[in-house]
C-alpha cells in the first residue's frame, strides 16, 4: 500500500473493480470497495449467484464443517 500525500490515508485496491482508492489509515482494514455503488453491485452479484445455486459447491463444504462442529458441541455439552 502506497501512502498518499498525507500520513493519515493509504491507497487500497477495490475487490470488485480492481481500481485504487484512498481510505483513512484507521479504516483501511475494513475497506474493500471504492464506492457504495460498487458494494451494491458486488452484493447483488453474490446474491444472484447464491440464488442460482452457483455457490453451492463452495458453500457445501463449509456447511458440513459447521454442522459437524455444532454436533460435536452438542454431544460435549449434553453430558454436563
N, C-alpha and C positions, 0 to 999 in steps of 0.2 A: 504494500500500500504506500503510495507516494503521498506525502503531505503537500497541501496547497500552501498559499501564502501565509495563512495564519496557523499558529500551532494548535488551534482548537478544532480543526477539521481534517478529515482524511478522505481519500478517494477510494471508493469501492466499486465493484462491478455488479450490475444488476443481474440477478439469476434468470430473469425472463428474457430480456433483450440483449444482455451482454455489454451494454454501454456503461461507461464510467459515470459516477455521480458523486457529489460531495455530501458528506454527512458529519455531524458533530462527533468528535472522538469518543465522548461518553456514550453515544448511541450506536457506535459502529458495530458492536457485537450483535445487535438485534436487526440492523438494517439489511434488507435483502433486495428490495425493489426500489427503482428510481422514482416512481410516481405512484399515486393512488390508482390511476387508471391501469398501470402495469400490474399492480397487485390484483385488481379486479379481473383483468384478463387471465392471469395465471390461475386464480381461484376458479374462474368459470371453466377453464380448460380441464383442471383437475376434477371438478365436479362432473363434467360431461364424461370424462374418461372413466370415472368411478361408476356412473350410472350405466354406461355402455358395457361394463364388465371388462374393460381393457386393463384394469389394475388388479384383477383377481389373482393372477399368477404371482404378483409381488406381495399382495396383502395376505394371501392364504397362509404362507409360512409364518408370518408374524402373528396371525390369529391363532394358529396352532400352538406357538410358543406361549402366548398369553394365556390360552386355555389350560395348558399344562402347568403353568405357574400358579394359576388360580386353584386348580385341583390339588396341587401339592400343598398349598397354603391351607386349604380346607381340611385336608387329611391331618396336617400337623396340628391345627387348632381344634379339631374335633376331639382329640384325646385330652385336652386341657380341662 
